[in-house]
Amino acid sequence: MQYGYFDDQNREYVVTDPRTPVKWINYLGTLAFGGFVDHTGGSLICKGDPGHNRITKYIPQMPSSDFKGETLYVRLRQGTGFRLFSPYFVPTLDPYDLYQCHVGLGYTRIISEFHGIRTAVTIFIPPGEERVIRDIRVTNISGSPVEVDLVPVVEYTHPDALKQFTNADWVPQTMQSRVFGEENGLKVLIQYPFMFRDTRINYFTSNHPASSFETDRRHFLGENEYGTWAHPLSLEQPELSDYEALRGDNIAALLHHLGALLPGETRRVITQLGQAQSLETALPGVRRFRQEEVVDQAFGNLARFWDDYLSRLQVQTPDADMDRMLNIHNPRQCYATMNWSRYLSLYQLGLGSRELGVRDSSQDVLAVLPAVPGEAKALLRKLLQVQKRDGSAMHQFNPLTMVGSEGDSLEREDRPHYYSDDHLWTVLAVTAYLKETGDLAFLDELLSYYEKDRAGQPLEPGTVLDHLKRAVAFTRRDVGAHGLPLAGFADWNDTVNLPRGAESLLTANLYGRALLEMIELAERLGDSAAAQAYRADYAEMKQRVNDHGWDGEWYIRYFDADGSPLGSRTNTAGRIYVEVQAWSVLSGFATPERAHMALDSVRRILNSRHGIILSAPGYKGYDPARGGVTTYPPGAKENGGIFLHTNPWVIIAEAMLGNGDRAFEYYNQINPAGRNNRIEEFECEPYVYPQNILGREHPQFGLARNSWLTGTASWMYTAATQHILGIQPTYDGLRIAPCIPKDWDRFQVARAFRGAIYAITVENPVHVCHGVRLISADGRTIAGNLVPAFADGQVHQVEVLLGGG
Ligand code: GLC
């Protein structure tokens, strides 16, 4: 079963059957202005912050057939009556002759044919603009002339997205709409909650005269809303009521008469949905974007942004699904996660206090560095400014107000209110940024720590380097009975919430990895005393992990407050957890023998055809002593589900051990593109990674949810490009250390790095997984496997030969 196909040439996925198992979405714009559009035209648009400045009302929990945020009606005049349908399929659900939703880079184009009318609508946000464009082309493909009306509709939400759902009197009392009519019949519909009347308005307009409009949902649907979105009663009348809503559920609908279209004739109407301080400030931009050339140019600029973004790393491997993910869809998903963190998707609803996570965003940064280092740096600055003076970090923060919170840890009075890992991810993110860019000056930049005085002024600044030092110093101090890091409320696995005093082996290994980065950085900065001190810390923690953490065939995951192990063969549920097996290799703590045993245990116990399971067996009932993990049924989410984020860690670990076949097998088995032909069990978009897939213990094994916003995106990209293909940015250049399937003959990578292009060809004539035999750059042999940072704006041919000898 499939619902569409990949069009690699146009860098699109094309949905051909709108009845997908769940909505499949695409992201538009950025967090500054943007959101998502689903494959049936519904949209959720925000400015700056989905919680406090949301524009359209999109309620994912309503059935897929329902109107959500926006739609478009086409009305054909037939005799004395009308035929009404939506070219997006939803909400009228008419039988269509053709339906295609082209999920493109920063745009969605819905092309459909209903009742002799072909409609092509391109939906996008021009780069840097605060408006959504819907560029609508309507063509008469029937044999006779037909009179066509076009009615685009938007439904607004109160900007405070949560309040919209908590008060059904206050919200409608504040919502108001007005019309600004221009001489030529053009109209701008303005909408605001009363309090923002003079400071912040939403507007909806088009470049075609509108004969009438509607701003009240009740009027539009008719009969006290016993009319429906599928059959709005107002559209049975020749004109809309021209009502300017003084309260209520505000919408914006414009009725355009396109006149009689002859067979083959096309009309183009461009709508804009945007936000501005006032009508006056909006008008110049509105007028510009009514011009077709301006819209065409903006669409060209969008394509150029993505050309540039993707051009930083392009691959050609023997695997077509890997190529389409690495060249198009995976880096695109990484841009979405960097923008939206875990904040706004079909599943993460952007309500309440979820906001940006320090741990999550630090990992999201890892994969966008080659393409948008400036944006990554701006995000790093924010992340470092929610770090506290003691070196730990606030768990999450609002990107507009920069107010942080302790997140879900506040739910339990009796548990620590910090996470043991958050601050350590920042060390990985900053050092990855430095290696990509060489921008060591960033280390000297002064950024404040989170704590403020009564006037809201930060209490203490510190250099970026000082922030990193305090991060590892916090974990060095914050240890428990075995000298292992205390777990805090949780570590990466948010759902295992143990009593105060519990220790985390994952945090121990993450700390080890962070120390390796600090050692390398200190050496780089010529600070041998610091390097030596970090080496001693590293050796100490390595010793503790190996003295206490080995269970016989794998590493233990936690020590509970009473000293008993979790993730051990002595447990009945949760006997083995995957994270720590992979991270004991990433940290370099595992001895070679233990590393192999741990990963073999993962393969034997946790691997499945849908991916590697997080832990096994699942907990079979709620246990307040273990916390959130036991609230899920066995096989779901962190309780024995395939929590995909962990899979790339295993891939990296396998690659570090030289197991290229396994690394690729694990990569391949969760490649969503490879599921396109049997998507019915997976259900989510085949062009992005989901956060979770139900595990073996669940009756719906293989079902994915929470697509798009997941750390899986950046780690899969990192695992594939840096560890399978093995192109690794370092302080001095690109290290080439592939670990590929033996049967590959060759692959190519074009990589932009510090202002030069590396056209890398890797040949594998004797069929090994790894082991560089020879490298040459521009015909000259290089000793070792480090290709220097040429930084000269030129293209350099790098030939790599794998194989012993
Ligand atoms: C979610 C959270 C992430 C956490 C993971 C595992 O993806 O966003 O921070 O690490 O769950 O619990």
Residues whose N, C-alpha, C, O or C-beta is under 5 A from the ligand:
A	BS01	GLC	R342 R359 D360 W492 N493 D494 T495
